[in-house]
């Protein structure tokens, strides 16, 4: 089962990437939350996967999506944006 976790993580990364691109094109914002949740699940699965290319793709790709969609907006709104 551990050998397939990397592949599942990569597939979840691609789904999260597609949902994030759809949000950038101006469609529904609920896909952003779904994409971040899917990427978080993919990141966790990649942590438990066997060493290989799919593990690296899952960790790096899902980590970038989580960082761009969750961490950067959190930092900007809490520490840099002083007025509403």
matplotlib code that plots the C-alpha trace (Angstrom):
import matplotlib.pyplot as plt

x = [0.0, 2.9, 4.0, 0.7, 0.6, 3.0, 0.8, -2.3, -0.5, 0.5, -3.0, -4.3, -1.7, -3.0, -6.6, -5.6, -3.7, -6.7, -9.0, -6.6, -6.3, -10.1, -10.3, -7.7, -9.9, -12.6, -15.0, -16.3, -14.2, -15.4, -13.0, -10.1, -11.0, -11.5, -8.2, -6.3, -8.0, -7.1, -3.6, -3.3, -4.5, -2.0, 0.8, 0.1, -0.1, 3.2, 4.8, 4.0, 4.9, 7.9, 11.0, 10.6, 9.7, 6.0, 6.8, 8.9, 6.2, 3.5, 5.5, 6.8, 3.6, 1.1, 3.4, 3.6, -0.2, -0.7, 2.0, 0.5, -3.1, -3.0, 0.3, 1.0, -2.5, -2.5, 0.8, -0.2, -3.6, -2.3, 1.0, 1.2, -2.3, -2.8, -6.2, -9.4]
y = [0.0, 2.4, 2.0, 3.4, 6.4, 8.4, 8.0, 9.0, 12.0, 13.1, 12.6, 14.7, 17.4, 17.5, 17.8, 20.6, 22.4, 22.2, 23.6, 26.4, 27.3, 27.4, 29.8, 32.1, 32.1, 33.7, 30.9, 29.7, 30.4, 27.2, 25.3, 27.1, 25.5, 22.1, 22.4, 23.3, 20.4, 18.0, 19.3, 18.8, 15.2, 14.7, 16.2, 13.9, 10.8, 11.8, 11.9, 8.1, 7.1, 5.1, 7.0, 7.9, 10.4, 10.4, 11.2, 14.2, 15.4, 15.0, 16.7, 19.7, 20.2, 20.0, 22.0, 24.8, 24.9, 25.0, 27.7, 29.9, 29.4, 29.4, 30.5, 33.6, 35.1, 34.3, 36.2, 39.1, 39.7, 39.3, 41.1, 43.3, 44.6, 47.0, 48.5, 46.9]
z = [0.0, 0.7, -2.8, -4.1, -1.8, -3.9, -6.9, -5.0, -3.7, -7.2, -8.5, -5.6, -6.5, -10.1, -8.9, -6.4, -9.2, -11.6, -8.9, -8.1, -11.8, -12.1, -9.2, -10.9, -14.0, -12.0, -11.3, -7.9, -4.8, -3.0, -5.3, -3.5, -0.2, -1.8, -3.6, -0.3, 1.5, -1.3, -1.3, 2.4, 2.2, -0.7, 1.4, 4.3, 2.0, 0.4, 3.9, 4.3, 0.7, -0.3, -1.7, -5.3, -7.9, -7.0, -3.4, -4.3, -6.7, -4.1, -1.3, -3.4, -5.5, -2.6, -0.4, -2.9, -3.3, 0.5, 0.8, -1.9, -1.1, 2.7, 4.3, 2.2, 2.5, 6.3, 6.7, 4.5, 6.2, 9.8, 9.6, 6.6, 6.1, 8.9, 7.9, 6.7]

ax = plt.figure().add_subplot(projection="3d")
ax.plot(x, y, z, "-o")
ax.set_aspect("equal")
plt.show()
